[in-house]
Amino acid sequence: MKNVTIKLENDVAHWSRVWAAEHDTSVSQILGNLLKQMKREKTGYAKAMQQFLSVDAQPLKTKQNYPLRDDLHER
């Protein structure tokens, strides 16, 4: 783990300490989890999904390109 020093406005620092105490955690843990989530969103699965969804949809082929069901399954 790496220690990092941050600066917060007084009211934000107070609010975050109170919120952390109410949720039985620490400001450090909150920020660590938030940054980890942001990293996950920018890399890995989320990035792959975003790339996939950014591609324009292609039209489906018409039925003419597929064999008929009866031709595939003789009765």
PyMOL Python script that loads the backbone (N, CA, C, O; Angstrom):
from pymol import cmd

cmd.read_pdbstr("""\
ATOM      1  N   MET A   1       0.837  -1.180   0.000  1.00  0.00           N
ATOM      2  CA  MET A   1       0.000   0.000   0.000  1.00  0.00           C
ATOM      3  C   MET A   1       0.882   1.242   0.000  1.00  0.00           C
ATOM      4  O   MET A   1       1.985   1.252   0.546  1.00  0.00           O
ATOM      5  N   LYS A   2       0.368   2.265  -0.616  1.00  0.00           N
ATOM      6  CA  LYS A   2       1.073   3.531  -0.726  1.00  0.00           C
ATOM      7  C   LYS A   2       0.271   4.600   0.010  1.00  0.00           C
ATOM      8  O   LYS A   2      -0.942   4.703  -0.174  1.00  0.00           O
ATOM      9  N   ASN A   3       0.937   5.388   0.835  1.00  0.00           N
ATOM     10  CA  ASN A   3       0.282   6.511   1.507  1.00  0.00           C
ATOM     11  C   ASN A   3       0.247   7.705   0.573  1.00  0.00           C
ATOM     12  O   ASN A   3       1.218   7.996  -0.124  1.00  0.00           O
ATOM     13  N   VAL A   4      -0.893   8.397   0.570  1.00  0.00           N
ATOM     14  CA  VAL A   4      -1.083   9.567  -0.276  1.00  0.00           C
ATOM     15  C   VAL A   4      -1.688  10.664   0.591  1.00  0.00           C
ATOM     16  O   VAL A   4      -2.586  10.405   1.392  1.00  0.00           O
ATOM     17  N   THR A   5      -1.203  11.870   0.431  1.00  0.00           N
ATOM     18  CA  THR A   5      -1.756  13.016   1.144  1.00  0.00           C
ATOM     19  C   THR A   5      -2.670  13.788   0.210  1.00  0.00           C
ATOM     20  O   THR A   5      -2.315  14.061  -0.937  1.00  0.00           O
ATOM     21  N   ILE A   6      -3.848  14.137   0.708  1.00  0.00           N
ATOM     22  CA  ILE A   6      -4.788  14.911  -0.105  1.00  0.00           C
ATOM     23  C   ILE A   6      -5.208  16.154   0.674  1.00  0.00           C
ATOM     24  O   ILE A   6      -5.063  16.222   1.895  1.00  0.00           O
ATOM     25  N   LYS A   7      -5.724  17.123  -0.054  1.00  0.00           N
ATOM     26  CA  LYS A   7      -6.251  18.331   0.570  1.00  0.00           C
ATOM     27  C   LYS A   7      -7.750  18.381   0.315  1.00  0.00           C
ATOM     28  O   LYS A   7      -8.216  18.174  -0.806  1.00  0.00           O
ATOM     29  N   LEU A   8      -8.492  18.659   1.381  1.00  0.00           N
ATOM     30  CA  LEU A   8      -9.944  18.793   1.283  1.00  0.00           C
ATOM     31  C   LEU A   8     -10.351  20.101   1.938  1.00  0.00           C
ATOM     32  O   LEU A   8      -9.692  20.580   2.860  1.00  0.00           O
ATOM     33  N   GLU A   9     -11.434  20.665   1.457  1.00  0.00           N
ATOM     34  CA  GLU A   9     -11.998  21.819   2.144  1.00  0.00           C
ATOM     35  C   GLU A   9     -12.468  21.357   3.522  1.00  0.00           C
ATOM     36  O   GLU A   9     -12.825  20.192   3.703  1.00  0.00           O
ATOM     37  N   ASN A  10     -12.467  22.265   4.484  1.00  0.00           N
ATOM     38  CA  ASN A  10     -12.801  21.903   5.859  1.00  0.00           C
ATOM     39  C   ASN A  10     -14.160  21.234   5.989  1.00  0.00           C
ATOM     40  O   ASN A  10     -14.292  20.228   6.685  1.00  0.00           O
ATOM     41  N   ASP A  11     -15.164  21.780   5.330  1.00  0.00           N
ATOM     42  CA  ASP A  11     -16.498  21.190   5.456  1.00  0.00           C
ATOM     43  C   ASP A  11     -16.572  19.810   4.806  1.00  0.00           C
ATOM     44  O   ASP A  11     -17.291  18.938   5.295  1.00  0.00           O
ATOM     45  N   VAL A  12     -15.850  19.603   3.726  1.00  0.00           N
ATOM     46  CA  VAL A  12     -15.824  18.298   3.065  1.00  0.00           C
ATOM     47  C   VAL A  12     -15.091  17.286   3.939  1.00  0.00           C
ATOM     48  O   VAL A  12     -15.522  16.139   4.061  1.00  0.00           O
ATOM     49  N   ALA A  13     -14.005  17.702   4.536  1.00  0.00           N
ATOM     50  CA  ALA A  13     -13.250  16.816   5.422  1.00  0.00           C
ATOM     51  C   ALA A  13     -14.100  16.417   6.623  1.00  0.00           C
ATOM     52  O   ALA A  13     -14.122  15.247   7.005  1.00  0.00           O
ATOM     53  N   HIS A  14     -14.795  17.371   7.216  1.00  0.00           N
ATOM     54  CA  HIS A  14     -15.647  17.077   8.377  1.00  0.00           C
ATOM     55  C   HIS A  14     -16.770  16.121   7.979  1.00  0.00           C
ATOM     56  O   HIS A  14     -17.003  15.113   8.647  1.00  0.00           O
ATOM     57  N   TRP A  15     -17.467  16.447   6.881  1.00  0.00           N
ATOM     58  CA  TRP A  15     -18.562  15.590   6.426  1.00  0.00           C
ATOM     59  C   TRP A  15     -18.076  14.168   6.136  1.00  0.00           C
ATOM     60  O   TRP A  15     -18.739  13.200   6.508  1.00  0.00           O
ATOM     61  N   SER A  16     -16.925  14.037   5.474  1.00  0.00           N
ATOM     62  CA  SER A  16     -16.427  12.711   5.119  1.00  0.00           C
ATOM     63  C   SER A  16     -16.040  11.910   6.361  1.00  0.00           C
ATOM     64  O   SER A  16     -16.253  10.698   6.389  1.00  0.00           O
ATOM     65  N   ARG A  17     -15.483  12.548   7.380  1.00  0.00           N
ATOM     66  CA  ARG A  17     -15.151  11.836   8.622  1.00  0.00           C
ATOM     67  C   ARG A  17     -16.412  11.366   9.342  1.00  0.00           C
ATOM     68  O   ARG A  17     -16.461  10.251   9.862  1.00  0.00           O
ATOM     69  N   VAL A  18     -17.429  12.223   9.367  1.00  0.00           N
ATOM     70  CA  VAL A  18     -18.703  11.843  10.002  1.00  0.00           C
ATOM     71  C   VAL A  18     -19.345  10.690   9.243  1.00  0.00           C
ATOM     72  O   VAL A  18     -19.786   9.713   9.848  1.00  0.00           O
ATOM     73  N   TRP A  19     -19.398  10.803   7.919  1.00  0.00           N
ATOM     74  CA  TRP A  19     -20.006   9.749   7.093  1.00  0.00           C
ATOM     75  C   TRP A  19     -19.255   8.428   7.272  1.00  0.00           C
ATOM     76  O   TRP A  19     -19.874   7.371   7.401  1.00  0.00           O
ATOM     77  N   ALA A  20     -17.948   8.488   7.278  1.00  0.00           N
ATOM     78  CA  ALA A  20     -17.141   7.285   7.453  1.00  0.00           C
ATOM     79  C   ALA A  20     -17.409   6.647   8.814  1.00  0.00           C
ATOM     80  O   ALA A  20     -17.530   5.426   8.912  1.00  0.00           O
ATOM     81  N   ALA A  21     -17.504   7.466   9.862  1.00  0.00           N
ATOM     82  CA  ALA A  21     -17.768   6.931  11.203  1.00  0.00           C
ATOM     83  C   ALA A  21     -19.150   6.282  11.260  1.00  0.00           C
ATOM     84  O   ALA A  21     -19.313   5.231  11.880  1.00  0.00           O
ATOM     85  N   GLU A  22     -20.134   6.888  10.626  1.00  0.00           N
ATOM     86  CA  GLU A  22     -21.494   6.330  10.602  1.00  0.00           C
ATOM     87  C   GLU A  22     -21.541   5.000   9.873  1.00  0.00           C
ATOM     88  O   GLU A  22     -22.397   4.163  10.160  1.00  0.00           O
ATOM     89  N   HIS A  23     -20.633   4.801   8.936  1.00  0.00           N
ATOM     90  CA  HIS A  23     -20.620   3.572   8.135  1.00  0.00           C
ATOM     91  C   HIS A  23     -19.486   2.633   8.528  1.00  0.00           C
ATOM     92  O   HIS A  23     -19.143   1.711   7.788  1.00  0.00           O
ATOM     93  N   ASP A  24     -18.913   2.878   9.698  1.00  0.00           N
ATOM     94  CA  ASP A  24     -17.874   2.015  10.262  1.00  0.00           C
ATOM     95  C   ASP A  24     -16.731   1.762   9.278  1.00  0.00           C
ATOM     96  O   ASP A  24     -16.318   0.622   9.066  1.00  0.00           O
ATOM     97  N   THR A  25     -16.235   2.833   8.689  1.00  0.00           N
ATOM     98  CA  THR A  25     -15.117   2.749   7.758  1.00  0.00           C
ATOM     99  C   THR A  25     -14.250   3.991   7.955  1.00  0.00           C
ATOM    100  O   THR A  25     -14.432   4.732   8.921  1.00  0.00           O
ATOM    101  N   SER A  26     -13.333   4.209   7.064  1.00  0.00           N
ATOM    102  CA  SER A  26     -12.461   5.376   7.157  1.00  0.00           C
ATOM    103  C   SER A  26     -12.520   6.159   5.849  1.00  0.00           C
ATOM    104  O   SER A  26     -12.913   5.635   4.807  1.00  0.00           O
ATOM    105  N   VAL A  27     -12.124   7.414   5.929  1.00  0.00           N
ATOM    106  CA  VAL A  27     -12.065   8.239   4.729  1.00  0.00           C
ATOM    107  C   VAL A  27     -11.082   7.614   3.743  1.00  0.00           C
ATOM    108  O   VAL A  27     -11.323   7.605   2.536  1.00  0.00           O
ATOM    109  N   SER A  28      -9.998   7.102   4.254  1.00  0.00           N
ATOM    110  CA  SER A  28      -9.006   6.453   3.402  1.00  0.00           C
ATOM    111  C   SER A  28      -9.618   5.269   2.656  1.00  0.00           C
ATOM    112  O   SER A  28      -9.378   5.095   1.461  1.00  0.00           O
ATOM    113  N   GLN A  29     -10.406   4.457   3.357  1.00  0.00           N
ATOM    114  CA  GLN A  29     -11.054   3.291   2.735  1.00  0.00           C
ATOM    115  C   GLN A  29     -12.064   3.746   1.684  1.00  0.00           C
ATOM    116  O   GLN A  29     -12.149   3.152   0.608  1.00  0.00           O
ATOM    117  N   ILE A  30     -12.820   4.785   1.986  1.00  0.00           N
ATOM    118  CA  ILE A  30     -13.805   5.309   1.032  1.00  0.00           C
ATOM    119  C   ILE A  30     -13.114   5.760  -0.244  1.00  0.00           C
ATOM    120  O   ILE A  30     -13.521   5.385  -1.344  1.00  0.00           O
ATOM    121  N   LEU A  31     -12.077   6.559  -0.099  1.00  0.00           N
ATOM    122  CA  LEU A  31     -11.359   7.065  -1.275  1.00  0.00           C
ATOM    123  C   LEU A  31     -10.676   5.937  -2.039  1.00  0.00           C
ATOM    124  O   LEU A  31     -10.663   5.931  -3.270  1.00  0.00           O
ATOM    125  N   GLY A  32     -10.111   4.987  -1.306  1.00  0.00           N
ATOM    126  CA  GLY A  32      -9.473   3.846  -1.962  1.00  0.00           C
ATOM    127  C   GLY A  32     -10.460   3.057  -2.803  1.00  0.00           C
ATOM    128  O   GLY A  32     -10.160   2.687  -3.938  1.00  0.00           O
ATOM    129  N   ASN A  33     -11.654   2.795  -2.241  1.00  0.00           N
ATOM    130  CA  ASN A  33     -12.684   2.057  -2.975  1.00  0.00           C
ATOM    131  C   ASN A  33     -13.185   2.842  -4.177  1.00  0.00           C
ATOM    132  O   ASN A  33     -13.413   2.275  -5.246  1.00  0.00           O
ATOM    133  N   LEU A  34     -13.355   4.140  -4.000  1.00  0.00           N
ATOM    134  CA  LEU A  34     -13.806   4.988  -5.102  1.00  0.00           C
ATOM    135  C   LEU A  34     -12.803   4.984  -6.253  1.00  0.00           C
ATOM    136  O   LEU A  34     -13.185   4.848  -7.415  1.00  0.00           O
ATOM    137  N   LEU A  35     -11.535   5.133  -5.929  1.00  0.00           N
ATOM    138  CA  LEU A  35     -10.505   5.129  -6.967  1.00  0.00           C
ATOM    139  C   LEU A  35     -10.377   3.761  -7.634  1.00  0.00           C
ATOM    140  O   LEU A  35     -10.147   3.674  -8.840  1.00  0.00           O
ATOM    141  N   LYS A  36     -10.527   2.701  -6.852  1.00  0.00           N
ATOM    142  CA  LYS A  36     -10.475   1.352  -7.420  1.00  0.00           C
ATOM    143  C   LYS A  36     -11.622   1.147  -8.405  1.00  0.00           C
ATOM    144  O   LYS A  36     -11.428   0.572  -9.476  1.00  0.00           O
ATOM    145  N   GLN A  37     -12.813   1.616  -8.044  1.00  0.00           N
ATOM    146  CA  GLN A  37     -13.973   1.511  -8.928  1.00  0.00           C
ATOM    147  C   GLN A  37     -13.753   2.325 -10.206  1.00  0.00           C
ATOM    148  O   GLN A  37     -14.075   1.862 -11.300  1.00  0.00           O
ATOM    149  N   MET A  38     -13.212   3.520 -10.069  1.00  0.00           N
ATOM    150  CA  MET A  38     -12.939   4.344 -11.247  1.00  0.00           C
ATOM    151  C   MET A  38     -11.937   3.665 -12.169  1.00  0.00           C
ATOM    152  O   MET A  38     -12.086   3.703 -13.390  1.00  0.00           O
ATOM    153  N   LYS A  39     -10.922   3.049 -11.590  1.00  0.00           N
ATOM    154  CA  LYS A  39      -9.921   2.343 -12.394  1.00  0.00           C
ATOM    155  C   LYS A  39     -10.568   1.180 -13.136  1.00  0.00           C
ATOM    156  O   LYS A  39     -10.298   0.970 -14.318  1.00  0.00           O
ATOM    157  N   ARG A  40     -11.421   0.422 -12.446  1.00  0.00           N
ATOM    158  CA  ARG A  40     -12.097  -0.720 -13.055  1.00  0.00           C
ATOM    159  C   ARG A  40     -12.967  -0.266 -14.227  1.00  0.00           C
ATOM    160  O   ARG A  40     -13.038  -0.945 -15.251  1.00  0.00           O
ATOM    161  N   GLU A  41     -13.629   0.885 -14.073  1.00  0.00           N
ATOM    162  CA  GLU A  41     -14.485   1.391 -15.135  1.00  0.00           C
ATOM    163  C   GLU A  41     -13.687   1.808 -16.365  1.00  0.00           C
ATOM    164  O   GLU A  41     -14.195   1.750 -17.485  1.00  0.00           O
ATOM    165  N   LYS A  42     -12.466   2.220 -16.166  1.00  0.00           N
ATOM    166  CA  LYS A  42     -11.643   2.687 -17.282  1.00  0.00           C
ATOM    167  C   LYS A  42     -10.808   1.565 -17.911  1.00  0.00           C
ATOM    168  O   LYS A  42     -10.228   1.754 -18.981  1.00  0.00           O
ATOM    169  N   THR A  43     -10.746   0.433 -17.274  1.00  0.00           N
ATOM    170  CA  THR A  43      -9.949  -0.674 -17.794  1.00  0.00           C
ATOM    171  C   THR A  43     -10.765  -1.961 -17.736  1.00  0.00           C
ATOM    172  O   THR A  43     -11.867  -1.986 -17.189  1.00  0.00           O
ATOM    173  N   GLY A  44     -10.223  -3.002 -18.293  1.00  0.00           N
ATOM    174  CA  GLY A  44     -10.823  -4.327 -18.171  1.00  0.00           C
ATOM    175  C   GLY A  44     -12.166  -4.473 -18.849  1.00  0.00           C
ATOM    176  O   GLY A  44     -12.372  -4.005 -19.969  1.00  0.00           O
ATOM    177  N   TYR A  45     -13.075  -5.130 -18.153  1.00  0.00           N
ATOM    178  CA  TYR A  45     -14.375  -5.494 -18.707  1.00  0.00           C
ATOM    179  C   TYR A  45     -15.163  -4.270 -19.155  1.00  0.00           C
ATOM    180  O   TYR A  45     -15.736  -4.257 -20.244  1.00  0.00           O
ATOM    181  N   ALA A  46     -15.190  -3.259 -18.326  1.00  0.00           N
ATOM    182  CA  ALA A  46     -15.963  -2.065 -18.669  1.00  0.00           C
ATOM    183  C   ALA A  46     -15.446  -1.425 -19.956  1.00  0.00           C
ATOM    184  O   ALA A  46     -16.236  -0.971 -20.784  1.00  0.00           O
ATOM    185  N   LYS A  47     -14.134  -1.387 -20.127  1.00  0.00           N
ATOM    186  CA  LYS A  47     -13.562  -0.811 -21.334  1.00  0.00           C
ATOM    187  C   LYS A  47     -13.921  -1.657 -22.557  1.00  0.00           C
ATOM    188  O   LYS A  47     -14.257  -1.118 -23.611  1.00  0.00           O
ATOM    189  N   ALA A  48     -13.850  -2.980 -22.415  1.00  0.00           N
ATOM    190  CA  ALA A  48     -14.208  -3.864 -23.520  1.00  0.00           C
ATOM    191  C   ALA A  48     -15.683  -3.714 -23.882  1.00  0.00           C
ATOM    192  O   ALA A  48     -16.038  -3.688 -25.060  1.00  0.00           O
ATOM    193  N   MET A  49     -16.531  -3.617 -22.877  1.00  0.00           N
ATOM    194  CA  MET A  49     -17.961  -3.450 -23.139  1.00  0.00           C
ATOM    195  C   MET A  49     -18.218  -2.118 -23.830  1.00  0.00           C
ATOM    196  O   MET A  49     -19.029  -2.045 -24.754  1.00  0.00           O
ATOM    197  N   GLN A  50     -17.549  -1.087 -23.400  1.00  0.00           N
ATOM    198  CA  GLN A  50     -17.715   0.225 -24.012  1.00  0.00           C
ATOM    199  C   GLN A  50     -17.281   0.193 -25.475  1.00  0.00           C
ATOM    200  O   GLN A  50     -17.942   0.781 -26.330  1.00  0.00           O
ATOM    201  N   GLN A  51     -16.180  -0.484 -25.765  1.00  0.00           N
ATOM    202  CA  GLN A  51     -15.725  -0.603 -27.153  1.00  0.00           C
ATOM    203  C   GLN A  51     -16.745  -1.368 -27.981  1.00  0.00           C
ATOM    204  O   GLN A  51     -17.049  -0.980 -29.109  1.00  0.00           O
ATOM    205  N   PHE A  52     -17.276  -2.457 -27.426  1.00  0.00           N
ATOM    206  CA  PHE A  52     -18.252  -3.268 -28.135  1.00  0.00           C
ATOM    207  C   PHE A  52     -19.496  -2.444 -28.458  1.00  0.00           C
ATOM    208  O   PHE A  52     -20.012  -2.496 -29.575  1.00  0.00           O
ATOM    209  N   LEU A  53     -19.967  -1.691 -27.483  1.00  0.00           N
ATOM    210  CA  LEU A  53     -21.186  -0.918 -27.676  1.00  0.00           C
ATOM    211  C   LEU A  53     -20.976   0.301 -28.563  1.00  0.00           C
ATOM    212  O   LEU A  53     -21.947   0.875 -29.055  1.00  0.00           O
ATOM    213  N   SER A  54     -19.747   0.702 -28.773  1.00  0.00           N
ATOM    214  CA  SER A  54     -19.483   1.878 -29.594  1.00  0.00           C
ATOM    215  C   SER A  54     -19.521   1.563 -31.091  1.00  0.00           C
ATOM    216  O   SER A  54     -19.548   2.480 -31.913  1.00  0.00           O
ATOM    217  N   VAL A  55     -19.522   0.297 -31.447  1.00  0.00           N
ATOM    218  CA  VAL A  55     -19.564  -0.105 -32.851  1.00  0.00           C
ATOM    219  C   VAL A  55     -21.008  -0.033 -33.344  1.00  0.00           C
ATOM    220  O   VAL A  55     -21.925  -0.484 -32.658  1.00  0.00           O
ATOM    221  N   ASP A  56     -21.206   0.531 -34.526  1.00  0.00           N
ATOM    222  CA  ASP A  56     -22.552   0.618 -35.096  1.00  0.00           C
ATOM    223  C   ASP A  56     -23.116  -0.779 -35.338  1.00  0.00           C
ATOM    224  O   ASP A  56     -22.403  -1.688 -35.762  1.00  0.00           O
ATOM    225  N   ALA A  57     -24.394  -0.929 -35.063  1.00  0.00           N
ATOM    226  CA  ALA A  57     -25.066  -2.213 -35.273  1.00  0.00           C
ATOM    227  C   ALA A  57     -25.134  -2.529 -36.763  1.00  0.00           C
ATOM    228  O   ALA A  57     -25.324  -1.636 -37.589  1.00  0.00           O
ATOM    229  N   GLN A  58     -24.979  -3.790 -37.092  1.00  0.00           N
ATOM    230  CA  GLN A  58     -25.057  -4.243 -38.473  1.00  0.00           C
ATOM    231  C   GLN A  58     -26.441  -4.840 -38.719  1.00  0.00           C
ATOM    232  O   GLN A  58     -26.984  -5.514 -37.844  1.00  0.00           O
ATOM    233  N   PRO A  59     -27.015  -4.602 -39.892  1.00  0.00           N
ATOM    234  CA  PRO A  59     -28.337  -5.181 -40.163  1.00  0.00           C
ATOM    235  C   PRO A  59     -28.252  -6.701 -40.265  1.00  0.00           C
ATOM    236  O   PRO A  59     -27.247  -7.250 -40.715  1.00  0.00           O
ATOM    237  N   LEU A  60     -29.317  -7.369 -39.842  1.00  0.00           N
ATOM    238  CA  LEU A  60     -29.374  -8.823 -39.953  1.00  0.00           C
ATOM    239  C   LEU A  60     -29.515  -9.214 -41.414  1.00  0.00           C
ATOM    240  O   LEU A  60     -30.046  -8.465 -42.234  1.00  0.00           O
ATOM    241  N   LYS A  61     -29.025 -10.404 -41.712  1.00  0.00           N
ATOM    242  CA  LYS A  61     -29.171 -10.914 -43.072  1.00  0.00           C
ATOM    243  C   LYS A  61     -30.642 -11.261 -43.297  1.00  0.00           C
ATOM    244  O   LYS A  61     -31.371 -11.568 -42.354  1.00  0.00           O
ATOM    245  N   THR A  62     -31.061 -11.209 -44.552  1.00  0.00           N
ATOM    246  CA  THR A  62     -32.444 -11.560 -44.857  1.00  0.00           C
ATOM    247  C   THR A  62     -32.600 -13.070 -44.823  1.00  0.00           C
ATOM    248  O   THR A  62     -31.613 -13.804 -44.874  1.00  0.00           O
ATOM    249  N   LYS A  63     -33.808 -13.521 -44.740  1.00  0.00           N
ATOM    250  CA  LYS A  63     -34.084 -14.958 -44.683  1.00  0.00           C
ATOM    251  C   LYS A  63     -33.566 -15.683 -45.925  1.00  0.00           C
ATOM    252  O   LYS A  63     -33.302 -16.884 -45.877  1.00  0.00           O
ATOM    253  N   GLN A  64     -33.422 -14.964 -47.027  1.00  0.00           N
ATOM    254  CA  GLN A  64     -32.963 -15.592 -48.261  1.00  0.00           C
ATOM    255  C   GLN A  64     -31.582 -16.211 -48.085  1.00  0.00           C
ATOM    256  O   GLN A  64     -31.234 -17.156 -48.793  1.00  0.00           O
ATOM    257  N   ASN A  65     -30.799 -15.695 -47.161  1.00  0.00           N
ATOM    258  CA  ASN A  65     -29.445 -16.186 -46.977  1.00  0.00           C
ATOM    259  C   ASN A  65     -29.375 -17.439 -46.101  1.00  0.00           C
ATOM    260  O   ASN A  65     -28.319 -18.060 -45.984  1.00  0.00           O
ATOM    261  N   TYR A  66     -30.496 -17.805 -45.492  1.00  0.00           N
ATOM    262  CA  TYR A  66     -30.510 -18.964 -44.607  1.00  0.00           C
ATOM    263  C   TYR A  66     -31.314 -20.087 -45.242  1.00  0.00           C
ATOM    264  O   TYR A  66     -32.295 -19.835 -45.943  1.00  0.00           O
ATOM    265  N   PRO A  67     -30.901 -21.329 -44.997  1.00  0.00           N
ATOM    266  CA  PRO A  67     -31.702 -22.441 -45.518  1.00  0.00           C
ATOM    267  C   PRO A  67     -33.024 -22.537 -44.750  1.00  0.00           C
ATOM    268  O   PRO A  67     -33.124 -22.118 -43.597  1.00  0.00           O
ATOM    269  N   LEU A  68     -34.004 -23.082 -45.402  1.00  0.00           N
ATOM    270  CA  LEU A  68     -35.303 -23.272 -44.757  1.00  0.00           C
ATOM    271  C   LEU A  68     -35.212 -24.384 -43.716  1.00  0.00           C
ATOM    272  O   LEU A  68     -34.432 -25.324 -43.869  1.00  0.00           O
ATOM    273  N   ARG A  69     -36.004 -24.273 -42.671  1.00  0.00           N
ATOM    274  CA  ARG A  69     -35.997 -25.272 -41.609  1.00  0.00           C
ATOM    275  C   ARG A  69     -36.325 -26.660 -42.155  1.00  0.00           C
ATOM    276  O   ARG A  69     -35.682 -27.646 -41.795  1.00  0.00           O
ATOM    277  N   ASP A  70     -37.330 -26.727 -43.026  1.00  0.00           N
ATOM    278  CA  ASP A  70     -37.729 -28.023 -43.582  1.00  0.00           C
ATOM    279  C   ASP A  70     -36.629 -28.659 -44.404  1.00  0.00           C
ATOM    280  O   ASP A  70     -36.525 -29.884 -44.448  1.00  0.00           O
ATOM    281  N   ASP A  71     -35.805 -27.854 -45.059  1.00  0.00           N
ATOM    282  CA  ASP A  71     -34.704 -28.398 -45.843  1.00  0.00           C
ATOM    283  C   ASP A  71     -33.629 -28.997 -44.922  1.00  0.00           C
ATOM    284  O   ASP A  71     -32.971 -29.971 -45.286  1.00  0.00           O
ATOM    285  N   LEU A  72     -33.457 -28.414 -43.739  1.00  0.00           N
ATOM    286  CA  LEU A  72     -32.453 -28.912 -42.801  1.00  0.00           C
ATOM    287  C   LEU A  72     -32.925 -30.142 -42.033  1.00  0.00           C
ATOM    288  O   LEU A  72     -32.122 -31.005 -41.678  1.00  0.00           O
ATOM    289  N   HIS A  73     -34.228 -30.219 -41.778  1.00  0.00           N
ATOM    290  CA  HIS A  73     -34.790 -31.308 -40.969  1.00  0.00           C
ATOM    291  C   HIS A  73     -35.835 -32.047 -41.792  1.00  0.00           C
ATOM    292  O   HIS A  73     -37.010 -31.682 -41.815  1.00  0.00           O
ATOM    293  N   GLU A  74     -35.385 -33.078 -42.454  1.00  0.00           N
ATOM    294  CA  GLU A  74     -36.330 -33.846 -43.275  1.00  0.00           C
ATOM    295  C   GLU A  74     -37.340 -34.543 -42.381  1.00  0.00           C
ATOM    296  O   GLU A  74     -37.009 -34.998 -41.286  1.00  0.00           O
ATOM    297  N   ARG A  75     -38.574 -34.621 -42.858  1.00  0.00           N
ATOM    298  CA  ARG A  75     -39.629 -35.245 -42.065  1.00  0.00           C
ATOM    299  C   ARG A  75     -40.181 -36.408 -42.808  1.00  0.00           C
ATOM    300  O   ARG A  75     -41.087 -37.081 -42.316  1.00  0.00           O
TER     301      ARG A  75
END
""", "prot")
cmd.dss("prot")
cmd.show_as("cartoon", "prot")
cmd.util.cbc("prot")
cmd.orient("prot")
